[in-house]
């Protein structure tokens, strides 16, 4: 009877301990309700000034993660999309932020993208 009890206790402890190990999230982007299926006319006024993101603690090892800064999105009116952490696709990749450009009196969003490799001055993504 003692062996059975000891086996059950050991199995329970193993289950508890294995559940405590940190697991790397697949994507830490905040879930933002979007209206991507609605066709708004493009904005004719520039977006407001960029807001300063409140940067949460990095969810993993900083060299493996990159903070993607927030940006303005057009949803019939300007809506701020907050920044978030994302794992780098490959070591050394850097994020090139998106930008709004004025094209024929309307503003068009060009989304950000990852760039492979980085000069030494771009490699730092330290949170100050």
C-alpha positions in Angstrom: 0.0 0.0 0.0 2.9 2.4 0.8 4.4 1.9 -2.7 1.1 2.8 -4.3 0.7 5.9 -2.2 4.3 6.9 -2.8 3.8 6.4 -6.6 0.7 8.6 -6.6 2.5 11.3 -4.6 5.5 11.2 -7.0 3.2 11.4 -10.1 1.3 14.3 -8.6 4.5 16.2 -7.8 5.8 15.6 -11.3 2.6 17.0 -12.8 2.8 20.1 -10.6 6.5 20.7 -11.3 6.2 20.2 -15.1 3.3 22.8 -15.1 5.6 25.3 -13.5 8.1 25.4 -16.3 7.9 28.6 -18.4 6.6 28.0 -21.9 7.4 30.3 -24.7 4.3 31.9 -26.1 3.8 31.6 -29.9 2.7 35.2 -30.3 2.4 37.9 -27.6 0.6 40.4 -29.7 -2.4 41.9 -27.9 -5.7 40.8 -29.3 -7.1 43.9 -30.9 -10.5 44.0 -32.4 -10.1 45.1 -36.0 -12.5 46.1 -38.7 -10.4 44.7 -41.5 -13.5 43.4 -43.4 -15.0 46.9 -43.6 -13.8 49.1 -46.5 -13.3 52.6 -45.1 -12.3 55.4 -47.5 -8.6 56.1 -47.0 -7.8 59.0 -44.6 -7.1 62.4 -46.1 -5.6 63.8 -42.9 -2.3 62.6 -41.5 -2.3 60.4 -38.4 -1.9 62.0 -35.0 1.6 62.1 -33.4 3.0 58.8 -32.4 2.2 57.8 -28.9 4.9 56.7 -26.4 4.4 53.0 -25.8 4.5 51.6 -22.2 6.8 48.7 -22.8 6.1 45.7 -20.6 8.8 43.3 -19.5 10.2 41.1 -22.2 8.5 37.7 -22.1 11.7 35.8 -22.9 15.5 36.2 -23.5 15.9 39.7 -25.0 18.2 38.6 -27.9 15.4 36.3 -29.1 12.6 38.9 -28.8 11.9 42.3 -30.4 9.6 45.0 -29.3 7.3 46.1 -32.2 6.3 49.7 -31.6 2.7 50.8 -31.7 1.2 52.7 -34.7 -1.9 54.4 -35.8 -4.5 52.5 -37.8 -7.4 53.8 -39.8 -10.8 52.4 -38.8 -12.9 55.2 -40.1 -11.1 57.2 -37.5 -7.6 57.0 -36.1 -7.1 54.1 -33.6 -3.9 53.5 -31.7 -2.6 49.9 -32.0 -0.2 49.4 -29.0 3.2 47.9 -29.3 4.0 44.3 -28.4 6.8 41.8 -28.1 7.4 39.3 -30.9 10.0 36.5 -31.2 12.5 37.2 -33.9 12.1 34.9 -36.9 15.9 34.4 -36.9 18.8 35.6 -34.7 19.9 39.1 -35.7 16.7 40.0 -37.5 15.5 43.5 -37.0 12.0 45.0 -37.3 11.5 47.9 -39.8 8.5 49.8 -38.6 5.6 50.5 -40.9 4.7 54.1 -42.0 2.0 56.2 -43.4 2.7 58.0 -46.7 0.8 60.7 -48.5 -0.1 59.4 -52.0 -2.4 61.6 -54.1 -3.9 63.4 -51.1 -4.7 60.3 -49.2 -2.7 58.4 -46.6 -1.6 54.8 -47.3 -0.3 52.4 -44.7 2.9 50.4 -45.5 3.2 47.7 -42.9 6.4 46.9 -41.1 8.5 43.9 -41.9 11.5 41.9 -40.6 14.9 42.4 -42.2 17.5 39.7 -42.0 20.8 40.6 -40.2 21.6 44.0 -38.8 24.4 46.5 -38.6 25.8 46.9 -35.1 24.0 50.2 -34.5 20.6 48.6 -35.3 21.0 45.4 -33.3 20.1 47.1 -29.9 16.5 46.9 -29.0 17.1 47.7 -25.3 14.2 49.1 -23.3 15.3 52.2 -21.5 
